[in-house]
Amino acid sequence: MTLEKTSAPLYEALLHYREGKKKSFHVPGHKNGQVYADTQEAELLRDVMMIDATEITGLDDLHHPEGAIEKAQTLAADCFGAAESFLLVGGSTAGNLAMILSVCTEPGDILLVQRNVHKSVVHGLMLSGAQAVFLTPHVDEYSGLPVAPLTTTIAAALSAYPNAKGVLLTMPNYYGMGSDLTPAAELCHQYGVPLLVDEAHGAHYGLHAGLPASALSCGADGVVQSTHKMLPAMTMGAMLHVQGDYLDRTLIRQRLAMLQSSSPSYPLMASLDLARRHVHVLGAEAFEEGLRAVEAMKEGLKQLPRFGFIEPSPSDGQRGYTSQDPFKISVYDREDVWSGYELQNQLEQAGCVPEMSDDRYVVLLFTLGSKMEDTIHLLQALTHIHAQMVKARVFTEESKTVEEETGQAPNLIFSTWNNTSVSNYSLPVRFSIQPQNAAYIEAIPVEQAAGRISAEMVIPYPPGIPILYAGEKISAGMVAQLLRLSHHRVKCQGCADASLHTVRVMQQQI
């Protein structure tokens, strides 16, 4: 197949479909948007609905691609450096599920999994009936944030569980922190297993000299990317990239057909095609304006002594991570008076909506679509917030920050990334899709939960990473974390009481 990267074959097929103005006697029910003609919704919906088609002649089939979709996927593989790429209409969630279900094919199969993973990975373990050996992430001493497990941790776990079906890591984390995956990939291949990477926040990696290397270029076998997060695709648009011989691609196709709709969104797939074309054609140029905006932001922050932001120090080998996504700026109050939640609230009141926050940090996400005017607005907002702090006499020139006294940022009281494990890797934890017996579950006040066995997951969202798993013993430290989540009214999923006044636990045996 001849590749022409300036082409967007699926998008062009949809334009041809729209221009044909043929009468629809097929789904979807809005009939090319006709149902909204002469309504106030018409202007908003018409253009999208005129290409909201289905698997008719000329538009190909996602689950058996032979035409435009096949060409779009081939171009995606060429752009991102894969042997084969798959368009996903269910976000990175669909890709993570497919990877796990194609590797863990028998109940009880063991998968080595980074502890602080997205909930979709946990759901994949449940669907497959696999056992997870959780790898403890390394904690960056400066920021207090967990990053990927050390290669020595992975090596020890592979040695202890040589029958494991693979290793699944998350890179980068929600804060843009990462490291070179090459040693991990080489180690996995020495044991004859694949390295799977949830690279949801790294779809742009490797596409500019100022960006970290992609997981594929480091030797990963299966990589999931949320193209909608850091590249200009529509929400839910993602891709699964594979290379090498460690993954059964026929099985992956079958799993994706199980997991994804048989009537996938054509506008969504077209947006993936267009996002690929944008970076494929423009290359590094596509990122220049966004990088200028984010560099201006960092320079502006240096003029606001109240605010710091985390970044790796190449001279410090103990940091636990060596790369930082330049498009992610994690800002914090150097005086530790305002939490990340409080700072996010102040920013939102000023018309700036951050990606997320935790007890200390606010994550500000820039992309190739960011403009200098965005940076100016954000710096003006922070300048105003800083002035409010000074006026309230919260900040004094005489006070020294913890950083000035110790050279380190203060320890986090709480992080939405679970880093509570005391060993490098856990015993196998069995997952199942079978529901728990409600007769043996009770809800108790969180304050009384220490020592009890959790009957539910608690998942702060974002980032969607469980801090508590069903079947896990609740420690006193975890109780403190849950209470802090409740105090800050952090949105949580997976728990029956979203306010976290109570938590469901297994009844104690008498």
Secondary structure as GFF3:
##gff-version 3
##sequence-region A 1 510
A	DSSP	alpha_helix	9	20	.	.	.	ID=ss1
A	DSSP	three_ten_helix	34	36	.	.	.	ID=ss2
A	DSSP	alpha_helix	42	49	.	.	.	ID=ss3
A	DSSP	alpha_helix	68	80	.	.	.	ID=ss4
A	DSSP	beta_strand	84	88	.	.	.	ID=ss5
A	DSSP	alpha_helix	91	103	.	.	.	ID=ss6
A	DSSP	beta_strand	110	114	.	.	.	ID=ss7
A	DSSP	alpha_helix	119	128	.	.	.	ID=ss8
A	DSSP	beta_strand	131	135	.	.	.	ID=ss9
A	DSSP	alpha_helix	151	160	.	.	.	ID=ss10
A	DSSP	beta_strand	167	170	.	.	.	ID=ss11
A	DSSP	beta_strand	177	178	.	.	.	ID=ss12
A	DSSP	alpha_helix	182	190	.	.	.	ID=ss13
A	DSSP	beta_strand	195	198	.	.	.	ID=ss14
A	DSSP	beta_strand	222	225	.	.	.	ID=ss15
A	DSSP	alpha_helix	227	230	.	.	.	ID=ss16
A	DSSP	beta_strand	238	242	.	.	.	ID=ss17
A	DSSP	alpha_helix	249	259	.	.	.	ID=ss18
A	DSSP	alpha_helix	266	282	.	.	.	ID=ss19
A	DSSP	alpha_helix	285	301	.	.	.	ID=ss20
A	DSSP	beta_strand	307	309	.	.	.	ID=ss21
A	DSSP	three_ten_helix	317	319	.	.	.	ID=ss22
A	DSSP	beta_strand	323	324	.	.	.	ID=ss23
A	DSSP	beta_strand	328	333	.	.	.	ID=ss24
A	DSSP	alpha_helix	340	349	.	.	.	ID=ss25
A	DSSP	beta_strand	356	357	.	.	.	ID=ss26
A	DSSP	beta_strand	362	365	.	.	.	ID=ss27
A	DSSP	alpha_helix	372	391	.	.	.	ID=ss28
A	DSSP	alpha_helix	402	406	.	.	.	ID=ss29
A	DSSP	beta_strand	429	430	.	.	.	ID=ss30
A	DSSP	three_ten_helix	438	440	.	.	.	ID=ss31
A	DSSP	beta_strand	441	445	.	.	.	ID=ss32
A	DSSP	three_ten_helix	446	448	.	.	.	ID=ss33
A	DSSP	beta_strand	459	460	.	.	.	ID=ss34
A	DSSP	alpha_helix	476	487	.	.	.	ID=ss35
A	DSSP	beta_strand	492	493	.	.	.	ID=ss36
A	DSSP	beta_strand	502	506	.	.	.	ID=ss37
###
